[in-house]
Amino acid sequence: MAPRVPATKVMDWETAASWRKTVHGTVVFTNGVFDLLHPGHIEVLDMARREGAALIVGLNSDASVKRLKGPSRPVRSTAERALVLAGLEAVDAVVVFEEDTPLALVQQLQPDVIVKGGDYSPDAIAGGDVVTARGGRVVVVPLVRGQSTTSIIEKLRG
């Protein structure tokens, strides 16, 4: 089977919801900014993908990132970040959200598992209650020490 063209994995909410209904097996969701992709991101994405048959990544929009991280972020645009994520084999779909949390997106897509990095506790994961109410699971992946976009930016600035 030929690999999918990355741009076809970047979907709007409606397309993603329709696609999700066609997936046979467990659908996994994770989300984040994914500004400068690093080994910690890859670890979370890989572990998330291992939890099911398909992985949807919710991606914070540029406006959302600015609200959460400050005016100097993101470094890369929404379109750039989405395409980089979509180019990864582990990722089956990328969906951008404008809100500060992916709660509404999780409600729309109804994943079976939600995965986040170890800087979150299971009860603090947006949408976790939606997933568990349907009998799904919340999984926290341990962080890769020393890996963060903020530390990469600080190192580049000297």
C-alpha positions in Angstrom: 0.0 0.0 0.0 1.4 3.4 -1.0 1.8 6.0 1.7 -0.8 8.7 1.9 0.0 12.2 0.7 0.5 14.3 3.9 -1.7 17.1 2.8 -4.7 14.7 2.6 -4.3 13.9 6.3 -5.0 17.5 7.3 -8.7 17.7 7.7 -11.4 20.2 8.8 -13.7 19.1 11.6 -16.5 17.8 9.4 -14.2 15.8 7.2 -12.4 14.3 10.2 -15.7 13.3 11.8 -16.8 11.6 8.6 -13.4 9.9 8.3 -13.5 8.8 11.9 -16.7 6.9 11.3 -14.9 4.8 8.7 -12.1 3.7 10.9 -12.3 0.1 12.1 -10.8 -0.3 15.5 -9.7 2.0 18.3 -9.4 5.7 17.5 -6.8 7.5 19.5 -6.6 11.3 20.0 -3.8 13.5 21.2 -3.3 17.2 20.9 -0.8 20.0 21.3 1.1 22.9 19.7 3.9 20.8 18.1 5.8 24.0 17.2 9.3 22.7 16.8 9.1 18.9 16.5 11.5 17.2 18.9 12.1 13.7 20.4 9.5 14.3 23.1 6.8 14.9 20.6 7.8 11.8 18.6 7.7 9.7 21.7 4.1 10.9 22.6 2.9 10.4 19.0 4.5 7.0 18.7 3.1 5.8 22.1 -0.3 7.3 21.2 -0.4 5.4 17.9 0.4 2.1 19.6 -2.8 2.5 21.6 -5.1 2.0 18.6 -5.9 1.5 14.9 -5.7 5.2 14.0 -4.3 8.4 15.5 -5.9 11.9 15.2 -3.8 14.9 16.3 -5.6 18.0 17.4 -3.4 21.0 16.6 -3.7 24.4 18.3 -4.2 27.2 15.8 -1.8 30.1 15.7 -4.2 32.3 17.7 -4.6 29.6 20.3 -0.9 29.2 20.6 -0.4 33.0 21.1 -2.9 33.0 23.9 -1.3 30.0 25.6 2.4 30.6 25.0 2.7 34.3 24.4 3.2 36.7 21.4 6.5 35.3 20.2 4.9 31.9 19.5 4.3 29.9 17.5 7.6 29.8 15.6 5.9 27.9 12.7 2.5 28.6 11.2 -0.5 26.4 11.6 -0.2 25.2 8.0 3.5 24.3 8.5 3.0 22.5 11.8 0.0 20.6 10.4 2.0 19.4 7.3 4.9 18.3 9.4 2.7 16.3 11.7 0.8 14.8 8.7 4.1 13.7 7.2 4.6 11.3 10.1 3.7 7.7 9.6 2.1 7.4 13.1 -0.3 10.2 12.3 -3.6 9.4 10.4 -5.3 12.8 10.7 -4.5 16.3 11.8 -7.3 18.7 12.8 -6.8 22.3 13.8 -8.8 23.8 16.7 -9.1 27.5 17.6 -10.0 27.1 21.2 -7.5 27.0 24.1 -8.4 23.3 24.7 -9.5 20.6 22.4 -12.7 19.7 24.4 -15.1 20.6 21.6 -13.0 18.7 19.1 -13.0 15.6 21.3 -16.8 15.9 21.7 -17.1 16.0 17.9 -14.7 13.2 17.1 -15.5 10.8 20.0 -12.2 9.0 20.2 -11.8 5.8 22.2 -8.5 6.8 23.8 -7.0 10.1 24.6 -3.2 10.4 25.2 -1.2 13.3 26.6 2.4 13.8 27.8 3.4 13.3 31.4 3.1 17.0 32.3 -0.7 16.3 32.7 -2.6 14.3 35.2 -5.4 12.2 33.8 -8.1 14.2 35.5 -6.7 17.5 34.0 -6.7 16.3 30.4 -9.3 18.2 28.4 -11.8 15.8 27.0 -10.7 12.9 29.2 -14.1 12.9 30.9 -15.8 12.7 27.5 -13.8 9.7 26.5 -14.1 7.8 29.8 -17.9 8.5 29.9 -18.1 6.4 26.7 -16.0 3.6 28.2 -12.7 4.8 26.7 -9.3 5.3 28.3 -7.0 8.2 29.2 -3.3 7.4 28.9 -0.4 9.6 30.1 2.9 9.1 28.4 6.0 9.9 30.5 7.9 13.0 29.3 11.3 12.7 27.6 13.6 14.6 30.0 15.2 17.7 28.6 12.9 18.0 25.6 10.7 21.0 25.1 10.2 23.6 22.4 10.8 26.4 24.9 14.3 24.9 25.8 15.1 24.6 22.0 14.2 28.3 21.5 16.3 29.3 24.5 19.2 27.3 23.2 18.9 28.9 19.8 18.9 32.4 21.3 22.1 31.6 23.1 
